[in-house]
């Protein structure tokens, strides 16, 4: 497939089943309106929205692939792994995701306490109003509440002052191990993909070490193009895909804000094998 057609496939998007603003059905409808031919719904540590999205995709005539974005910890650094094309009913995958979800609410309570100590009380109750599922509460929900009460103009400004390492409201969480996340995805028949690698604040040497470990554990693809990536990121991770023999993936990381819409990312370089070949597209 030529690079000019690659934006018709968005393999990274979120709904209200995690921290997105649109319902799973609405995400699919928007994908169709945006002219996409294929979509993966990749909610954080959850497959709760897949059945609704798949039903809507069938009605809209758009290809749909099961997806999830799993939070992992690698050498004390939070990272994300996207799973694509798996059996959403696989018991091993579901058990792993539940274990990851179980810690979210306890972490949220600790975030609430940290923000209260910084002079902002009641944030957990407010954040929960933005979370369709309490087990999926995340920093994004806290950020939306802080915008709601007028502390900041947008979530991006929140993260400049709160909820990130070294700042009020940030609480580390023990996420899944990289080996576990890849194992769950592969056991369920799916493909493991490194999500938005340009977002991670690690050195080039650490990135190479991470990608080598990811490959050795059975990871097969990397998001070369993401709504979070500048063109230089696309060039950089295209080189890494070639070096490690990865398939290339692409996705907007759509959450519902107008900043990055479905299908908005740089086309993949034409020489890279796209991940949808592994998915039967």
N, C-alpha and C positions, 0 to 999 in steps of 0.2 A: 504494500500500500504506500502511495506517495505521501510525502509530508503534508501536502496541501489538503489531504483528506483526514489527517490524524485528529483534528479537533472534533470530529463526529463521534469519538469514543471518549467518554469521561469515566475513569476508573477510580475516582476518589471523591466521594460526596457524603454529606451528613444530613440527618433528619432529626426530628424531635425524639427519636428513639435513643439519641445521645444528646449532643449539644447543638444541634441544628435548629433553625427557626421554622422550617417547613415540615409538615407531616411527610412520611414516606410517599404517600400518594401524590402530594403536591410537588415533591422533588421530581418524581417521574414526569408529571404533567409539564413541569418547567423544562425538563430535558427535551421533551418532545417539541415544545414551543420554541426552544432554542435550536432546533434542527439536528439534534443528536440522533445517531442511529443506535447507540449502545450506552448503557449506564451500569455502573456498579455502585450500590449503596454500601458505604463502609463506615458504619457507626462505631464509636469507641467502645470496644469490649462488649459489644452487643449485636445479636442477630434478630432482635425483637421486631425490627421494621421490615424484614425481608419479605415475608409472606404478603403483606399489604402492597409493597412496592412491586413485587413480581406480578400480582394480579392486575395492578394498574398498567404495568408495562405491556402485558398481553393485550389489554383493551386498547392501548395506544399504538400497538404495532411497533414497539421499540424493543430491541434485544436487552435482556437483563441478566446480570451475573451476580451471584451471591458474593458479598464482600463484608469485611470487618477490619477495623484498625485496632490492633492490640498494643497496649502500652507495655513496654519492656524497660528493663534497666540493664545497661551494659557498662561495666566498670564505673558504677555509681553515676552514670549519665542516663537520663530518661531518653528513650528512643521510641519510634513507632514502626510497627511492622504491619503492612496490609496483607490480608489473606484474600485470595480471589478464587472463585470456582469450586468451592468446597461443598460438602454435604452439610447443610445447616442443622440437621438433626443428629449429627454425630455426637455420641455421648461424651467422648473424651474432650472434644472441642467445647461443648457446653459446660462441662465441669470446670475446665480451665478458665473460661470466661466468667463463670460465677465466682470462682475464687478471686479473680481480679476485681470484680464489682464489689465484693463484700467489704473491701477496705475503703471504698470511696466515701461512704457516709461518715465513718469514723474520722477520716482525714478532713472531711468538711467541717465537722465539729471543732477540730483543732484549728482550722483556718478561721472559723468564726471567733474563737477565743483570741487568736492573734490579732485580728482586726479590731476586736473590742478593746484590747490593750492599747491599740494605736488610736483609740477614740472613735471608732465606727462600730456601734452596737447593732445587733439584730440582723446581721448579714446572712446568717444561715436561713432564717425564715424567709427573707427576701429572695435569696438565691433559689430556694426550693420552689418559689412561684414560677421561676423560669425553666425548671426542669420537669419534663413530663413524667420522668421516672426517677424517684429519689435515689435509687441505686446507681444512677448515671450522673449524679451531680459532679460538677467539675469547676475548675477555675473560671471557665467561660461564663457559667451561670452567676458566679459572684461578680464578675466584671460587668455583666448586664445589669445586675442590681445596682451597682455603684453608679452606672450611667443613669439608671432610672431615677435615683434620688438626687441627681444633679452634681455628683462629685466630679465627674469627667464628661467630656463631650462624646467620647466613643470608647469602646473596649480597648483599642490599641493604646490610648492614653492611660487607661487603668494599669496596664501591664508595664508602663514605664515607671510607675511609682509603687505598685503593690503586686502581690501574688507571684512574684518571681524571686529566685534565690537571693537572699540577703535583704529582702524587703518585707514589710509587714504583710501578713496574710499568706506567706508561702510556707507550706508544710510538705516536706518530702514524703513520698509514699513508696512502699516496697512493691514494685511492679513485678510482672512475670520475668523470668530469665529468658534470654534470647533463645536458648535451646528449647525451652518449653514452648514458647510461642510458635516457633517454626515446626516443632513436633506436632502440636495440636493441628496446625493448618495442613501439614502433609498427611497426617493420619486420617483427616477428613477428606482427603483427595484433592486438596487445593494447592495453589501456588503462593509462596511467600515472596513479598515484595518490600524492599526498603522504601518507607514513605518519606517524601520531601527531604532528601538528605541535605539540601542547602540550608536547612533551618538549624542544624545542630552546631553548637559552639564547641567544636573539637578541632584539633590540628589536622593537617593533611596526613601526617603519619598515623594519627589515631583513626582517621577515616579509613585509610588503607587497611589497618589492622582489623577494624570492625567489618569491613566488606569481605576480607579474607575469611574471618570467622563465620560470617553469615553464609558465605558460599559453602564452606566446609560442613556446615550444619544442615545443608540442603536448601538454602535460599536460592532462588532462580532469577529474580528480576529486581530492578531498581527504578524508581520514579525519576527518570531523566528530566521530564518536563512536569512542572507543577505550577499551580496558581501562586505558590510562594517563591518561585524561582525567577530570577532575572536571566537574560540571555547568556550571561557568562556562567551561570550555574548549569544551564543546559549543556553548554560546551564542555564544562568540567566533568559532569557526570556521564556525558556521552563517552568521554575518554575512559572513565572508570568502567562503564558497561563493556566497552571493548576489551579492556585489560583483564577483566574478571570473567568474561564470557557470559554476561547477564543478558537476559531479555530486557527490553525497554518498556516501561509503563509511563502513563501520563494521566493526570487528573487535576481538577481545579482545586480540590480540598474545599469545596463549596459548603458553607454553613448557613447561607441565606442572606448574608449582608450584601449590599450593592458593590462592595469593594472588589470581589472576585465572583463572577457568575459562572454557571456551568459552561464548560467548553472553553473557558478563557485560560489558555496557556500556550506557550511556544510550541509549534509543531516539532515532532521528533525528527532527528536526522534520518535521511532515507536509508542509510546503510545499516541501521540498527534493527535487529529482528524484534517486532513488537510482541508484547506479552500475550496479546489476544490470539496469537498462533497456538500458544499452549492451551488456550481456553476453547478452541474449536471455532473461533470466529473467522 
